[in-house]
Amino acid sequence: MWESYYNVDTMEKATSLLAEIGSAARIVAGATDLILELERGQRKGTSTLIDISRVPNQNLITEDESRIIHLGPMVTHNDCVNSSLLEEKALPLVLACWQVGSPQIRNRGTIAGNLITGSPANDCISPLMAMNACVILQSIRGKRSVNLQDFYTGVRKTVMQPDEVLVDIQFPAMKSSMKGVYLKSALRKAQAISVVNASIILEFSGETVKKASITLGAVAPKIIHAENAEGFLAGKTLSSAVIAETAKLANAAARPIDDVRGSASYRSYTVGILVKHGLERIANHTEAEGLLLEPPLLDTGTDMWKNNEFYGGIDKSSPIITTINGEKRTIYSGQHKTLLRFLREDAGLTGTKEGCGEGECGACTIHLDGKAVMACMVPAPRAHGAQITTIEGIGDRDGQLHPVQQAFVEEGAVQCGYCTPGFVMSSVKLLEEKKHPDEIQIKHALTGNLCRCTGYYKIIKAVEKAAEKMA
């Protein structure tokens, strides 16, 4: 899918490579969108990937002295879900990130990548636009700031130039007088793209709305403000009549299309429903509804990119040096593949299964530097210098099953068996992260794993049993 792959340790090296190579190069962060675009032939002419995922300190979430929050370019959706700062001062963004994909996708997918992909159905654009965010773009020519409102020129089109990298996302922290929510309508509870989404942020003076920001996603070529609804709310209290009228005005702002996920008429109707429910949640002080106190992240990793010998370029003649299941491996092929195919075809580890190839089914779940990820969504050269665990490395060296594997056998959680390696990998990581997960945490941890034999009850029971044994 590509010819050359660069692991860089500074943003300056990334921008230098972009300037040198031009439009044939693409930045890799999480790669959850880019891999699919390359697989589908939507990025014709892309021959070089530049991986910034191990540039130090790019995954930080901070607030400066001016009460501006900064998200580095490697901040993932799960980083946001796990941030007490954002939960307090940017709750709509946390709510949006919590509803992105699955734990495995949220461990790789970045907020920056979500913004750059530019689909009006993407979850993070709407709350960030409602919070008046801007992005900082860097090239060898310097940096420039672009308001998110002006960042998009159409569906999946932005003002970014081929030699630019997004290096920072900035937005004002919500004041104590501000309340906000994010809601989406999708075809299922997890692993689903928005049919419609909406973000609402209100600033109050007592019980009266001082200022309103309402942004709508997947109802126009770009995320839009429901301007008439925003203006109507100013100076009013959230009575039932005001909420109903605001919902009607938001409904009228939508300019949707028909597509495979929903008709235009359905989207228009749903906009009003989401805005009504969002305003009711703010009025009832239940904005955080749906969040868990201790959400499962399937992440016990740390920053493991410390060895300078692994920085640099990888082409078809370069070995990938990696540690798989505790064994250091040097492999001279597979540089142009996904990590899933590299593990199966070049490392000879066929326990990791390919189901959908699109990050939907979880059959290819592995542990990469301590995080559960979908191997089909990771470029193979990302394995260079990494620590990888596959299903073959879960049991001990004497052939004893891991307690999770044993519980799957005892509880009859293995049916056709195709999805089982992925379920086991997610379950093992969950129990490494949380010693005593409750049923809700288990269910959320397994939202990225699909069982077409419908064996979920047995699987959940097996995880509960394994937790008891391990405790």
N, C-alpha and C positions, 0 to 999 in steps of 0.2 A: 504493500500500500504506500510505502515511502522508500526512498533510497538512502537517506542519511538521517541520523538522529543525534542531537547534541544535548548532553547534560551540562547545564551551566550553573555556576555558583554565584553569579551577580547579575543584576538586571542590565548593567552596562554591557556585559558580554552578549546578553540576549538581543539588545537593540543593535549592537554592532553586527551581529549575524544577520538580523533582519535587513539592515541597510545594505549588507554585502550581497545577500542572496535574493532579496526582493520578494515579489509576490509568490514565488515558489515555496516560501517558508511559512510555517504556521507555528504559533505558540501552543505548547501543551501544558496544561495545568492539571485538571482532573481527567480530561479527554473523554468524558462520558458523552458529550455531544459530538466531538470531532471524530471519534472512531466511527460512529454511525454514519456521519456525513461522508467519510472516506470510503466506507464499505458500500455505500449506495451511489458512489460516483458523483457526489454533489460538490466535491472539492477538486475538480479536474486541474491538473497542472501542479498540484502540491507534491513536492519531492523531498522536502526537508521538514522535520519536526524539531522544535527547540523546546526542551523540557525545563521549565522553571520551578518544578515542584520541590526541588531541594535547595533553592536559594534560601539562606538562613533568614529567619525572622519575618517571613512574608505571610505567616498565618496568624498574625496578631490582631486582636480586637482591642482598640484603645480609645480613650476619651481625652482630649487635650484641655488646656486651661480655658479655652473659649467654648467649652461644652460641645465641641464637634467630635463625633464618633468616626473613627477610621477603621476600615476593613482592608487588610492586606490582600493582595491578589490570590493568595493561597488559602484564604479563609473558606472553609467548606461549610456546607449546610449543617452538618453535625456540630461544627465549631459554634455556629450561631445558636443551635438548639441547646448547647451546653453552656451558654454564656449568661451569667447572672446580670452582667452589665446590660446586655441587650434585652433580657426579659424585663428589666426595670425601666429602660429608657428607649426601647425600640421593639415593643411587644409584637406589633404587626409583622415585622420581619421574622421574628422567631416562629410565629404561627405559620407563616408561609413556608419557612424552611422545614418545619416539622411535617409538612404535607408533601414534600418533594420525594418522589420515588420510594426508596426503601433504605434501611440503614446502610447497606452496602453502597448504594449510589450516593447517599449523603456523605459517606466517608471519603469519596473521591471528588464528587461534583463541587465546584466552587461557585461562590456568588458572582465573581467576575465573569466566569464562563457563562453563567446563566444570563447575565446582562448582555454579553457580547453576541451570543447566539441570536438574541433579538426576536424570538417568537413572541407574539402578543399573548400567548397562552402560558408563557413562563411565569412561575410563581413569584419570583423575587422582584421583578421589575415594578409591579403595582405598588407594594408597600414602600419601596425606596423612592419611587416617584412621588407618592403621597407625602413622604417626609422631606421632599425637596432635596434629594441627593444630587451630587455631582461626581464625576469620575475624573481622575488624573491620568492623562495619557503621556507616555514618555517615548522619545526617539533620540537619535544622536543629535537632533536639532534642539533638544530641550524638552520641557514639559508644558502641557497646556491643560486647562480645566474646562470641562464641558458639562453643563447642566444636563441631568438625565432626561429632562423634558426635550432637550435639543439633540440628544445623542442619536435618535432614530430617524431615519429618512423613509422607512417603509417596512414591510414584513421582512424580518431577518436582514435588514440593511441598517448600517450605522455610519457615522462620520469618521470612524477610525481609518487611518491610512495604513497601507501594508507594512510600513516600517515602525508602527507604534505598538507599545505594550501598555495595557491597563495596569497601573501600579498602585492605585489607591481608590477607595470608594469613601466618600465623605458625606455626612448628613448631620444636621443639628439633633442633639439628644432631645427627646420629648420632655417637656416640663412636667412638674407634678400636677399642673392644671390641665394636662392633655390626656386623653384616653383614645385608644385605637384598637382596631380589630382587622383581621384578614379572614375572608371566607372564600371557599371555592365550591363549585359544583363539578363533579367528575363522574365518570361511568362506574367507578368502584371506589372503595375506601382507601386503597393504597395502590402505588405503582400506576397512577393515572394522571394524564394531562388534563388541565382545566378545560372544561367546556365553557365556563364563565368563571371569573374571579373578581373580587372587589376588596379594596382596602378603604377603611374609613378612619380618619384621625380628626378628633374634635378638640378644640381648646375652649375651656369653660371659664366663665366669670360667675362663680356661685353655681346656680343651676342653669344658667343661660349660656347658650352656645355663642362664644365670641367669634370663632373662626372655624371653618370646616374644610377638609380636603377629602374628596371622594374620587378614587381612581378605579377604572374598570378595565379588566383584561379579557382578551379573546372575543371582543365585541366590535373591533375595528382593526385596521391595519397596524395601528400602534396602540399602546396603552393610552387611554384618554381620561381627562377629568370630566366629571359630571358637573359642569360649571353652574348650571341653573339650580341644581340641587344644593351645591355648596353655598350659593348666594342666598337661597331661600332659608337655609338653616340659621344663618347669622342672626343673632338677636332673639332667638326663640328657645323655648325649653322643649325637652323631648317628650311631648305628649303623644298620645296615640294618633291624633289627627295630624300632627306635624310629621311624625314618622311615616305615616301612610302617604302624605303628599310628597315628602322627600323621595320615597321609593318610586312614585310615579314619575317624578322629574328625572331620576336616574335612569329609569326604564326608557324614557324618551331620548336620552343621550346616546343610547347604543346604536351602532350601525353595523350589525353583524351580517355574516354570510351563512349559507348552508354548506355544511361539509359532512364527512362521515361520522363525526362525533356529535353533531346536533344541528338542528335546523335554525334558521334565522329567527323564526317566530318563537321557538323554545328559548333561545338565548335572550331575546328581548324580555320575555316574561320572567326568566330566571334572574335577570339583573335586579329587577324590583324586589324579588323575594330575598336575595342575598343582602341588599342594602337594608331592607326592613329588619331582617334578623340581626344584622350587624348593629344597627341603631338600638334595637331592643337589648342586645347584650351589653352595650355601653350604658344604657339607662338602668339596667339591672346589675351592673358591676360584675358581669361574668365574662369579661373580655378574654380571659385566659382559658376558657372552657376548651377541653380537648387535650391540653398539655398534661404530661405526667410530671409528678414531682421529681422522679429519678428516671428519665427516659433512657432506654437501652440504646447505646451507641454502637455496640459491637466493636469497640476500640479500646485496646489496652496498650497502644503503641506510644513511642516517643520519637523525637527527631533523631533518626538514625543515620543521617547523611553527613558523616564527619570525615570520611577518608578521601583526601584529595586525589588519590590515584584513580578514582572512578569518574572524575569529571572529564569532559571532552567529547569527541565525536565517535559515533558508532556507525559503520557502514557494513556492507555485505561481507567484508573481509575481517571485521573486528570481532573478537570473541565476546560473548556475554558471560561475565564472571559473577556468579550469584551463589547464595547459600539456600539450598532447598532441603527442607526436613532435617536441618542440622548438618548437612554435607555440602562442602564447597564444591561447586561444579563450574567447569569451564566449557562452554558450548559454542561451537563455531558456526552455527546455523540458526535460522529462524528470526533474524534481526528485523525482518519486514512484516512480522506477523503480530497478531494479538497475543497477549500473555497466555490465554487459554490454549491456543493452537501450539504455541511454543512449548508449553508444559506437556501436552499430549504427544506432539509429533517429534519434538527435538529432545526433550528431557525424558521421554518414555514413561511418563506418569499419566496413565489413562483413567485414573479414578475420578478426576475432575471432568464432569460431563458438559457437553454442549447441548443445550436445549433450544433456546430462542436465538442466541447470538446477538441479542439486543439489550441485555441487562434487565430482562423482564421476569425470568423464571427462577434465577438463583441456583441453578444446577451447577454452575461453574464457580461457586463461592470458594475462595481461598483466603488465607491470611497473608497480607503483604505488609511487612514492617509493623506487625501487631494489630492491623486493622482488617476486618472482614470486608472484602471487595469482590466485585464481579470480574473474574479474569477476562471475560470477553470484552470488557470495556477498558482494558489497560494495554498500552503498547508493550510488546515484549522487551524492548531495550530498557524499560523502567525496572526490569529485574536486575540490571547491572548494579552490583554492589548492595543489593537488597537482601532481606531475610524473608523467605517464603515458606509457608507451611501448607501442604495439601492434605487430602484425606489419607494418603499413604503414611503421613507422619503423625497421625493423631494417636494411634496406639503406641504401646511401649516397644522397645527393641526386642523383647522376648516373645512378641506375638500376642501379648495380652490386649484385649479390647479396652478402649477408653470407657469410663463409666457411662458416657452418653451413648456410645455404640452398644454397650451391653444392655442398657435400658431400652433402646430401640428394638433389640431382639426380644427381650422379655415381654415388652408391652405390645408386640405385634405391630410396631410402627413402620416396619418395612413391608411394602406391598410390591409393586413392580420393581422398586429399587432404584429407578433411574434418578429420581430427585433426592435420594437419601444422602449421598455425599454432601450435597449443598446444605441440607437441613442439619446434618451433623456438624459441619463447619460453623454454621451460624450459632447452633446451640452450645458448642464448646466455647466459642468466644463470649457468648452471653454469660456462661457460668464462670468464666475467668473474670469477667467484669463485675458481675453481681452474684454473690454466693447464695442468696435466698430470693430469687425473682418471684413475683406473684404472677398469677395467670395473665393479667393484662400486660405486664412487661414481656412475658414469653410470647404472647400473640403479636405484640408490636415488633419484637426482635425477629420474628419469622415472617413479617409481611413481604420480605423480598424473596421468599421461597414458595414456589407453587407446587402442589401435589395434585396431579390430575386423577389420581385414584381416590381422592377425597378422604385421605386418612388423617386429617388434622387433629381430631380428638385424641387419637392414639399417640400422635407425635407430641402433642402438648403434655399428655400424661407421662410420656417417656422422659421429657425434659424435667418435669417435676420430680420424677423418681430419681433421675441422675443427680439432681440438686441435693436431694435428701442423702443419697449415698456419699456424695463428695463432701457434704457438711460433716 
